[in-house]
Amino acid sequence: MTNIEAIILAAGYSSRANAYKMTLPLGHMTVLEQTISKFEGLISKVIIVAGFQAEIIQAEIAKISSKNAYSFEMKFVYNENFNQGMFSSIQKGCSEVNAQTILLTPGDCPLVKKETVQLIAKHKEDVVIPSFNYKGGHPIKLSSDVKRKILETDPTSNLRMVLANYDKNYLNVNDPGVLMDVDTPEDYQEAIDYFKTKMAYTT
């Protein structure tokens, strides 16, 4: 499935985490690398969009590259307009995509099962969203048509408004990780506990 590329959004302020959340340790990796690692064997390129303290993300990517040989290219992209919000980072990432299919996720969603990502990637619809307990999560799959629409849309808009023009296909999965992010110190502790009990032997 090499005609798939991933965009990881890592441009936010980490304002609620009391630390730079992307480089917090989780198992034998950082939060960001746990997120990146879920795409192994599925994609040709992962685009990591950074903004606030971008040099930390750049250094982390260099460290990941030197430590692990992933089968995909890792591309660091700086969003100079990151203070305009997440949609500007989505647009920046989409401008770097050459593939027909995009998998899009925030960088602080490290607890998704690899099997869930594989399942999402198999679906052909324009918009595929994993769902746990009837709540939509990440990563989401977008077609090249959605990518084109994102790039044509005013930067002050948001992804929700773009996706309102498409049928959203929710994929029910037995994976609470699709809903779990690392926004606060409490989220981080929950992520550590979940990783130890559910994922330490599967990643």
Disulfide bonds with the S-S distance in Angstrom:
none
